[in-house]
Amino acid sequence: MNVLVINCGSSSLKFQLINSESEEVLAKGLCERIGIDGSLTYQPAGGEKVKTAKDMPTHTEAIQFVIDALTDEATGVVKSLDEIGAVGHRLVHGGEKFASSVIITEEVKKAVEECNDLAPLHNPANLIGVNACEKLMPNTPMVAVFDTAFHQTMPEKAYMYGLPYAYYEKYKVRRYGFHGTSHSYVSKRAAEILGKPYDATKTIVCHLGNGASVCAVLNGKSVDTSMGLTPLEGLVMGTRSGDIDPAILEFIAKKEDLDIEGLMKVLNKESGVYGLSNGLSSDFRDLCAAEEDGNQQAKVALEVFAYRVAKYVGSYVAAMNGVDNIVFTAGIGENDGAIRAEVCKYLQFLGIEINKEANAARGEEVIISTPDSKVNVLVIPTNEELAIARETVALVK
């Protein structure tokens, strides 16, 4: 079965067509600047990547261009839509309503809409992609795969905040966590690589990108994660602050004459390593280059980032009463050996020993701990699209 995987944002749409039997990516691409002056980037397996300007006022036109590209006589990879057996959609927030992936129905879409206020930037855009696909592919089954679903196994002690319980009862204010599809895929893959049973391992996954989170996976289930009600909590990230003293908000609001909207802009768009580097960059490659040139603020930003990751890893070792595997993934986790080494320096008390030569690898599956290390440390490139395709096939077959 060929599965079309859709990851729809407010003005963009990423896609992959995956053969579920071979798990080969037949084609992939990106629609950008939807509603403005759009463009389609398309690359068939083994072919050249081509970017073309396209007028796409809405996501419906974007989906149509994707279908046209996939079925094009010259560069397409299928002859017709009949060769696409299902569509898997990434949906960010399922709240408490969804603990697993589901086939999309009108009832499911309504339930997702009820979670919109928990993810106002993501859920509405995700639903736009669903509706656009349904319009153009009415007879093809659609599946929703939620970022939050994997974390629905967290115990109450991990997901409740120290706030009046009425806020949970009325508004479902609690920790939900994100990057669940990535954490699930990577933790399972680690068990496979090491030849260990997934349901009998303690794994900590560090998903480190511009958005970053850490997850404790105990015997195959998420028991804690660093992101919270929203993706703002937890680690210092590219432009997000992560954990801060809540009283800072009132303090800064008074000093800078900011309202709630202004404060949230600071926390989401102007903080993190971008803010710590005094506006130098949110891109870790730029910060590493600046540190090498002697930029002290870049150095501090990188040190703060690694320190915060290590603190979360340490806390999750305590939460699971031990750890077997620590895994790095996502853009920074997969490619930045210096950050990995810096994080692991704080974890030597666990008996971790890093193989410097193995740690120089970028973007590939590799065990970077030495054979005598008491904890396995791995780098595993995440593959959320493949995970979504697998979830989709499991439901529609």
C-alpha positions in Angstrom: 0.0 0.0 0.0 1.2 3.5 -0.8 0.5 6.0 2.0 0.5 9.8 1.5 1.8 11.5 4.7 0.7 15.1 5.2 2.1 17.5 7.7 0.1 20.7 7.3 1.0 24.1 8.8 -0.8 27.4 8.5 1.1 28.4 5.3 3.0 25.3 4.4 2.5 21.6 3.7 5.1 18.9 3.8 4.4 15.5 2.2 5.9 12.1 1.5 4.6 9.2 -0.4 5.7 6.0 1.2 5.4 2.4 0.0 4.3 0.6 3.3 5.7 -2.8 2.2 9.2 -1.7 1.4 9.0 1.5 3.5 10.7 3.3 0.6 10.0 7.0 0.2 8.7 7.2 -3.4 8.5 11.0 -3.4 8.6 13.9 -1.1 8.2 17.7 -1.1 7.0 20.9 0.4 4.4 23.5 -0.5 5.4 26.9 0.9 3.8 30.4 1.3 0.3 29.1 0.8 -2.0 32.1 0.4 0.8 34.4 -0.6 3.0 33.6 -3.6 3.3 29.9 -3.3 5.9 27.4 -4.4 6.1 23.6 -4.7 9.3 21.7 -4.1 9.1 18.1 -5.4 11.6 15.3 -5.5 10.8 11.8 -6.7 13.0 8.9 -5.4 16.3 9.0 -7.3 15.4 12.2 -9.1 16.3 15.9 -8.9 14.7 18.2 -6.5 12.7 20.9 -8.4 11.1 24.0 -7.0 8.4 25.7 -9.0 6.4 28.8 -8.4 2.7 28.0 -8.0 -0.4 30.1 -7.3 -2.0 28.4 -4.3 -4.5 30.6 -2.6 -5.6 27.8 -0.2 -4.5 24.4 1.0 -6.9 22.8 -1.5 -4.8 24.1 -4.4 -1.7 23.0 -2.6 -3.0 19.4 -2.2 -4.0 19.5 -5.9 -0.5 20.4 -6.9 0.9 17.6 -4.8 -1.4 15.1 -6.5 -0.6 16.5 -9.9 3.2 16.1 -9.1 2.8 12.6 -7.9 0.8 11.5 -11.0 2.7 13.5 -13.6 3.6 11.4 -16.6 7.2 12.5 -16.7 8.2 12.8 -13.0 5.3 11.2 -11.1 5.6 8.0 -9.2 2.0 6.7 -9.4 -0.3 6.6 -12.4 -3.5 7.7 -10.5 -4.9 8.4 -7.1 -6.1 4.8 -7.1 -2.5 3.8 -6.2 -2.7 5.8 -2.9 -4.3 3.6 -0.4 -4.5 6.0 2.6 -3.5 9.4 3.8 -1.9 9.9 7.2 -2.2 13.3 8.8 0.0 14.7 11.5 -2.2 16.4 14.1 -0.5 18.3 16.9 -3.0 18.3 19.8 -5.5 15.6 20.7 -5.9 16.7 24.3 -7.2 13.9 26.5 -9.5 12.7 23.8 -7.0 10.7 21.8 -4.5 8.2 23.3 -3.8 6.6 19.9 -4.1 7.3 16.2 -7.7 7.1 14.7 -9.4 7.0 11.4 -10.8 10.4 10.7 -14.5 10.9 10.8 -16.7 14.0 11.3 -16.8 13.2 15.0 -13.0 13.0 15.2 -12.7 16.4 13.4 -15.1 18.0 15.8 -13.2 16.6 18.8 -9.9 18.0 17.3 -11.6 21.4 16.9 -12.4 21.3 20.6 -8.7 21.2 21.3 -8.0 24.2 19.1 -7.5 26.5 22.0 -4.7 24.2 23.3 -2.8 24.5 20.0 -4.2 27.6 18.2 -1.3 27.8 15.7 -1.3 24.1 14.7 -4.6 22.3 15.1 -6.7 24.6 12.8 -4.0 24.3 10.1 -3.8 20.6 10.5 -7.6 20.4 10.0 -7.4 22.5 6.9 -5.1 19.9 5.4 -7.5 17.1 6.3 -10.5 18.9 4.7 -8.5 19.7 1.6 -7.5 16.0 1.2 -11.1 14.9 1.8 -12.4 17.2 -0.9 -9.9 15.9 -3.5 -9.7 12.3 -2.3 -13.2 11.6 -1.0 -12.9 7.8 -1.2 -9.5 7.5 0.4 -9.3 6.7 4.1 -7.7 9.4 6.3 -5.9 8.8 9.6 -5.0 11.2 12.3 -1.7 10.7 14.1 -1.4 12.9 17.2 1.8 14.5 18.6 0.3 14.2 22.1 -1.1 10.6 21.9 2.2 8.9 22.9 2.3 10.8 26.2 -1.2 9.9 27.3 0.3 7.1 29.3 1.9 9.6 31.7 0.7 9.1 35.3 -1.2 11.8 37.1 1.8 12.7 39.2 3.7 13.6 36.0 1.0 15.5 34.2 -0.7 17.6 36.9 0.4 21.1 37.7 0.5 22.6 41.2 -2.5 24.8 40.3 -6.1 24.9 41.6 -7.6 21.6 40.6 -10.6 23.5 39.2 -8.4 24.6 36.2 -7.9 21.0 35.3 -11.6 20.1 35.7 -12.8 23.1 33.7 -10.1 23.7 31.2 -8.0 20.5 31.2 -4.9 22.4 32.2 -2.2 19.7 32.5 1.0 18.5 30.8 0.4 17.0 27.4 3.8 16.9 25.8 4.7 17.0 22.1 7.0 15.3 19.6 5.3 12.1 20.6 5.6 10.5 17.2 9.3 11.1 17.2 9.8 9.9 20.8 7.8 6.7 20.0 9.7 5.9 16.8 13.2 6.6 18.2 12.7 4.7 21.5 11.4 1.7 19.6 14.3 1.9 17.1 16.8 2.0 19.9 15.5 -1.3 21.3 15.6 -2.8 17.8 19.2 -1.7 17.3 20.3 -3.1 20.7 18.3 -6.3 20.4 16.5 -5.6 23.6 12.7 -6.0 24.4 11.0 -2.7 24.0 8.7 -3.4 26.9 11.6 -4.1 29.3 13.8 -1.1 28.8 14.4 2.4 30.3 15.1 4.9 27.5 15.4 8.7 27.6 15.0 10.4 24.2 16.4 13.8 23.6 14.6 15.3 20.6 16.8 18.4 20.0 15.9 20.8 17.3 14.7 24.4 17.1 11.9 23.0 19.2 13.3 20.5 21.7 12.0 18.1 24.3 13.1 15.2 26.4 11.0 12.1 27.1 11.3 9.3 29.7 10.1 6.0 28.1 9.6 3.2 30.7 9.0 -0.3 29.2 7.6 1.2 26.0 5.4 3.9 27.6 6.0 7.6 28.0 6.0 8.4 31.7 7.2 12.0 31.6 8.2 14.6 29.1 9.5 18.2 29.2 7.0 20.1 27.1 3.7 20.8 28.9 0.3 22.3 28.1 2.0 23.9 25.2 5.4 23.4 23.5 6.8 26.4 25.4 7.6 24.6 28.6 10.8 22.6 29.2 14.2 23.0 27.5 15.7 26.3 26.3 15.0 26.1 22.6 15.7 28.1 19.4 13.5 31.1 20.3 11.4 29.7 23.2 12.4 30.3 26.8 11.5 27.0 28.3 11.1 26.8 32.0 11.2 30.2 33.8 10.0 31.6 37.2 6.4 32.6 36.4 6.9 35.8 38.5 9.3 37.1 35.8 6.2 37.7 33.6 4.7 40.3 35.9 8.2 41.8 36.5 9.0 42.3 32.8 5.4 43.4 32.0 5.7 46.3 34.4 9.2 47.2 33.3 8.5 47.0 29.6 4.8 47.9 29.6 3.8 44.7 27.9 0.4 43.0 27.7 -0.1 39.2 27.6 0.3 39.1 23.8 3.5 41.0 24.1 4.8 38.7 26.8 4.0 35.6 24.8 5.8 37.0 21.8 8.9 37.5 23.9 8.7 34.0 25.4 8.0 32.2 22.0 9.8 34.3 19.5 12.6 36.3 21.2 14.0 34.0 23.9 15.8 30.7 23.9 19.3 30.6 22.5 18.3 33.5 20.2 17.6 35.7 23.2 20.6 34.4 25.2 22.9 35.2 22.2 21.6 38.8 22.2 19.8 38.2 19.0 22.7 36.7 17.1 20.8 33.6 15.9 18.5 30.8 16.8 20.5 28.5 14.4 23.0 26.3 16.4 25.3 26.3 13.4 25.6 30.0 13.6 26.1 29.9 17.3 28.8 27.3 17.1 30.7 29.3 14.5 30.4 32.5 16.6 31.6 30.6 19.7 34.7 29.5 17.7 35.3 33.2 16.8 35.2 34.1 20.5 31.6 35.3 20.9 30.9 35.0 24.6 27.1 35.3 24.3 27.0 32.4 21.8 29.2 30.4 24.2 26.8 31.1 27.1 23.7 30.2 24.9 25.1 26.8 24.0 26.2 26.1 27.5 22.8 26.9 28.9 21.1 24.7 26.3 23.3 21.7 27.0 23.0 22.2 30.8 19.2 22.2 30.6 19.1 19.0 28.6 21.4 17.3 31.0 19.3 18.4 34.0 16.2 16.9 32.4 18.0 13.7 31.6 19.1 13.4 35.2 15.6 14.0 36.5 14.2 11.3 34.3 16.9 8.8 35.4 15.4 9.5 38.9 11.8 9.2 37.6 12.5 5.8 36.1 14.9 4.7 38.9 17.6 4.1 36.3 18.3 4.2 32.6 19.4 1.8 29.9 19.6 4.0 26.9 19.9 7.7 26.1 19.1 8.6 22.5 19.8 11.9 20.6 17.6 12.8 17.6 16.3 15.7 15.5 18.4 18.4 13.8 20.8 19.2 16.6 20.7 15.8 18.3 21.5 14.0 15.0 24.2 16.4 13.7 25.9 18.2 16.5 28.5 16.0 18.2 29.8 18.9 20.4 26.3 19.4 22.0 26.0 15.6 22.5 29.4 15.5 24.2 28.6 18.5 26.3 25.4 17.0 27.6 27.1 13.7 28.3 29.9 15.4 30.3 27.3 16.0 33.0 26.2 12.3 33.0 29.5 10.7 33.7 28.2 9.7 37.2 26.0 7.2 35.3 29.1 5.4 34.0 28.7 6.9 30.5 31.8 6.8 28.3 31.6 8.4 24.8 33.5 7.1 21.8 34.8 10.4 20.3 35.3 8.9 16.8 31.7 7.6 16.7 30.4 10.8 18.1 31.7 12.7 15.1 29.1 11.0 12.9 26.3 13.2 11.5 22.8 12.2 10.5 23.2 8.5 10.8 22.3 5.7 13.2 25.3 5.1 15.5 26.1 4.0 19.0 28.4 6.7 20.4 29.1 5.1 23.8 32.0 2.8 24.3 31.4 -1.0 24.8 32.2 -0.7 28.5 29.8 2.3 29.1 27.2 1.4 31.7 24.5 3.2 29.7 24.0 2.9 25.9 24.1 6.3 24.1 22.9 6.4 20.6 22.2 8.8 17.7 19.0 7.8 15.7 17.6 10.1 13.0 13.9 10.5 13.6 11.5 9.5 11.0 8.1 10.9 11.9 6.7 10.4 8.4 7.5 6.7 8.5 6.0 6.4 11.9 2.8 8.1 10.7 2.7 5.8 7.6 3.0 2.7 9.9 0.2 4.0 12.2 -2.0 4.7 9.1 -1.5 1.2 7.6 -2.2 -0.5 11.0 -5.6 1.2 11.1 -6.8 0.9 7.5 -5.7 -2.6 6.6 
